[in-house]
Amino acid sequence: MRPLLFVITLLMIMIPLSSSLAAEDSLDKQSIIVEVEGSPSEHRNYLQDHYPFIDVVAVYTKLFNGLALQGTPQELQRMQSLDFVKNVHAVKTYETTRFKNLGVDSENAVFPYELNDTGYTGEGVKVGVIDTGIDYEHPDLQKNYQRGYDLVDLDDDPMETKSKQGIPTLHGSHVSGIIAANGQLKGVAPEADIYAYRALGPGGSGTSVQVIAAMEQAVEDGVDVMNLSLGNSVNGPDYPTSVAVNKAAELGIAVVIANGNNGPANWTVGSPATANKALSVGASSPEREMPFLYERWDDKQISLSTMSGSVPWNLDTFYEIVNADTTANVKGKIALFTRDDVPFSQKAQAAQVAGAKAVVIHNNEEGHFQGMIHTDKQPINIPVASISQSDGEWLKKKLDEKEKLSLETNYKKIEESIADFSSRGPVTVNWNIKPDILAPGASIVSTVPGGYQALQGTSMAAPHVAGAIALVKEANPTWSNAKIYGAIKTTAARLKNDEEESIDPIVQGMGLIQPKQAIEAETILYDPQLTFGQIDDYSENRKRKTIIENTSNKTKTYHFKIPYKQAGLSWKLPKSFTLKPHEKKQITIELRVTSSQLKKGVHQGWITLNEQGNTYEMPYLFVNKSADNPKAMGFEFSLKPFSDDVFTYRLYVTEPAQRVDIDLYNPDTLVYERRLMTKEDMNTGVNEGQLKKSEAGESGHYLAIVTVQLADGSYESHQTMITIP
């Protein structure tokens, strides 16, 4: 039976990857990274002896088994026939987490150095930045840049992509500046050493293989901290990049990862932020004045989200709004457009030429969206903002009813809180609480090629934490990463909503980072996030252990506050206990759940540990029976490298599936086209395979609906765009 299609959600279009992971050089050579079985070093020697026309650029052994190779396309194609080369399959595309250029607006701008309220600078700490490269010629980055590597072109020049190489990038330079800019602008840790790795090429896009290879090179270079402001949409703990992150952490490297910009929905944190042993970082927004459009007669407020690349929205009186999709007369007015296939920049440029005062683009699907305009070729000097679908439809209805509609711009004070775009947890499969921590992620001013810009995203939040870790490492050089993580989490400032209630753990993790308090922490909770897993039986007991350390020079006594009594939950907490100076104690926290007395789904909250006037909050989470998490995600479909007639596919499922059907629809008309494939008995985690071109059918762009039949007979759907070349 064909799945019914009720709500159409535009997802990220996966770009098919060619066999080459790099651009051709002047000798028509290409670069690839292959995963191998057995010893990569032995295979390197074999290739050097038997295939002298292939250059072995790098050998990877720490985080995965592989080789980086260079050669002509014809020479590289011969590599797939070697027995030790694993089946080559398409890999997940990683992108810099999308950001927003606000211009350096002095009213709302946030500067990285503002987080550093300590006397430390990160001196002597090596921070590896896995990103789009770095503008090491920037005067504020020259002092701290040590060296790096380019995993796109496989050379030792990690310069940002320039226009002659494709879509230029600036993301890695911005991230590096937040960590350790040391010039006119100061980063969080202005004397930390920066090691830059270009894993993402033109346009800020790369593959999981490049990301893992960059991490491997950073391990080889001996970095102390690793920052990854990148991610994908797969919400699972065992995706290859998440596994590599955990391995890097086991080697003693503090790994910091952006949580993603797909909020405010739950279950949106993606790999590798899902890794157990990394610090996943969500974004906070500072206290600020936010503009909104106001219609007096209906007392209607319309929230505005200024687009990336736009000048600030600062209209100061009433302006008429018109439907720019149906009229060209927008002079002196606010032009209202519907989101469609026409680029935002093109709409804005046309409106500006026609004399519009501002542009508003409403979503074509439920909810809000974060848009971006490009101003490098034709500057756009009028504000451009997005609004929700419901607000856009309300405006159009009013325009149909009235001859003229005028709106004024008002401003409301927004308290410091979670940025709407910041991805939420928890993680599927193991139900871990993510993010771990929050850091500033809105309107962050930092370095970019040729100057400075203010951007926003969890990409900007993560390097704040990487810089803070450098400060803690300098201040406490003997502390383990587990202790540093614990100190940062223990001392985080828990954020509350307007009703003075704590914001959910899957939204804020432990709260907003406070470097000075982390450095001076007198009590440290190791692994304070308590995940009790999924409850399936009528009644279950679950135990979790954590370590509490008294780092002070005085004896401390601790006791838990008895949680509010709730039907279906019974806590067994340690009795009051005393720790001598610098003493550690492992404690056990036990939770008994009677599932029949609770609703199905995610249950979360906080338990409180008291110590002589100090309180420490520990978030907890469990899933009763089942949750509304996505059951399938990350469907990829592309030509197998070196092949013209075989496709590879990959799909991540979060629980065993009896059957998976993948149907193709026309993305414009939503008319059903055909069934691409049916697979049975898929296991939890990554499922992959191959499909002949003759089985894939006619080429084109399609909306793929992935329908999963679960073990209990229920159905879940996942949708994405694919291209059959």
Secondary structure, DSSP 8 states (H G I E B T S, - for coil): ------------------S-SS---TTS-EEEEEEBSS-HHHHHHHHHHH-TTSEEEEEE-SSS-EEEEEE-HHHHHGGGGSTTB-------EEEE---------TTT-B-GGGG--SS---TT-EEEEEEB---TTSTTTTTTEEEEEETTTTBS------GGGSS---HHHHHHHHHH-BSSSB-SSTTSEEEEEE-S-GGGEEEHHHHHHHHHHHHHTT-SEEEE-EE-S---TTSHHHHHHHHHHHTT-EEEEE--S-TTSTT---TTTT-TTSEEEEEEE-SEEEEEEEETTTTEEEE-EE-BT-------S-EEEEETTT----TTSEEEEE-SSS-HHHHHHHHHHTT-SEEEEE-SSSS----B---SSS---S-EEEE-HHHHHHHHHHHHH-S--EEEEEEEEE-SEE-TTS-----TTT------EEEE-SSEEEEETTEEEEE-SHHHHHHHHHHHHHHHHHH-TT--HHHHHHHHHHT-B--B-TTS-B--HHHHTT-B--HHHHHT-SEEEES--EEEEEE-SSEEEEEEEEEEEE-SSS-EEEEE-----BTTEEEE----EEE-TT-EEEEEEEEEEEGGGS-SEEEEEEEEEEETTEEEEEEEEEEES-----SEEEEEEEE-TT-SSEEEEEEEESS-EEEEEEEEE-TTT--EEEEEEEEEEE-SEEEEEEEEHHHH-S-EEEEEEEEEEETTS-EEEEEEEEEE-
